[in-house]
């Protein structure tokens, strides 16, 4: 399951005069998944069920 919208990522990078390879969106999605898991662990460690921006 992809956690990023590939077309939006491509649009962002195209605006910076860059191209994206076919595997970029999948790799970015993996990074987002890891960040989300890390943030969730921090929220749990702080006794919360709500993940907040500062958990990143």
N, C-alpha and C positions, 0 to 999 in steps of 0.2 A: 504494500500500500504506500502510495506516495504522499508525503506530507507537505509538498510544495506544489504550487501551480507553475508548471514548466513554462507556459506561455508568458507569465508575468516575469519570471526570472530572465527569460530570453529578451523580453521587452526592456527590462532594466539594463541589461548588459549591452544590448544593441544601442541604447541611448548613450552609452559610454564608448561607442564605436568598437565593440568587441563582439565576437561570435562565441557560441557555446558548442561544445562537443555533445554527442549523443548521450554520453554517460554522466554529464554534469548534474542534471536534475536528480538522478538517483543517488549520486554521491552527496549532494546537498541535503536530500531528504534523510539520508542516514545520519548526517551531522545534526540535523534538527531533532531527530529521534533521540540521539544521545543527550542533547541539551535538555530536552523535555524530561527524560528519565532522571537526569542529575538534579533538575529543579524539583521534581516530585520527591526525590529522596530528601532533599533539604527541607521541603515543606513538612514531610512526615517527621523528620528529626526535630523540628521545631514544634511538633504537636498540632500541626494544622492539616486540614483537609483541602485547603484552598492554596493552589500554586499561584504565586504572585511574581510580578516582574523582577523584584529584587532577589528572587530565588535563582535567577540566572547568574 
